[in-house]
Amino acid sequence: MASVDSTSSSVPGRLRSGDLLHAGLAVVLLLGVWSVGGLDVSTDKLTLIEAKNGSTVLLPCTYYSCIGIEQLYFNWQYKENETMSTKLCEGEIALEGAHPKVSVFHERVEFVGSSEKSNISILLWNITFEDQGQYSCFARNKKEKYRNNTATITLRVVDQMKEVDNTLTVIIVSVLGGVIGLVIIVMVIKALVVHFLQKDDAKTKECLVSSSGNDNTENGLSGAKADNKATPKA
């Protein structure tokens, strides 16, 4: 009966386990790239816009993809209620930097975006109270296997814009300005006092030196006279 080499028979098993490990690593890497390269749609961190009745308001929206875009489809929709939505405009950008092809379905809506700035914002003209509600910006990227994303912003229409009370801000700024001015004045006075003190010290030292010289001179003359008097005549 022929013997079987156990070492050679275990090689395919090790190869299969190695292939499975490599395949698992490849899947993890692909998932990581997919999550990092996901299409992002943003309303510039705005969730609520308050605008005056009859004014024109900008509804901002930008997109980003780290792997680029191809046939990027986008649209804006106004949500009337929980079940009904109205499409305001839609468009497509073929490639990075290409001019977007846009269709607008509302007479008071204007597309003001630019593919060079990854911008798909719209203007809403002459707004009324009926225009308030939720607006959603949707985008879908073919280059990411039609991955999509949506950003939502709420519009609130008011009769008058609230005036911001800046009294507290003015008071704080005034107090800070007064404190800073006082500190500067104190520093100037301190510098002048130090300057005059140093000047007086210099004069005092000069006076002391002069007085000391005069005393020595007088003492020398007196001693000389005394010597002359004490010397007898020949």
VENWODA-V320150 format. One record per run of one state. SS is the DSSP state (alpha for helix, beta for strand, coil for the rest). FROM is the first residue (numbers start at 1). TO is the last residue. If there is no record, write none. Layout:
[[SS/FROM/TO] [SS/FROM/TO]]
//
This chain:
[[coil/1/5] [alpha/6/36] [coil/37/39] [beta/40/42] [coil/43/47] [beta/48/52] [coil/53/56] [beta/57/59] [coil/60/61] [beta/62/64] [coil/65/69] [beta/70/79] [coil/80/84] [beta/85/95] [coil/96/100] [beta/101/104] [coil/105/108] [beta/109/111] [coil/112/113] [beta/114/114] [alpha/115/117] [coil/118/118] [beta/119/119] [coil/120/121] [beta/122/124] [coil/125/128] [alpha/129/131] [coil/132/132] [beta/133/141] [alpha/142/144] [coil/145/146] [beta/147/158] [coil/159/166] [alpha/167/230] [coil/231/234]]
//
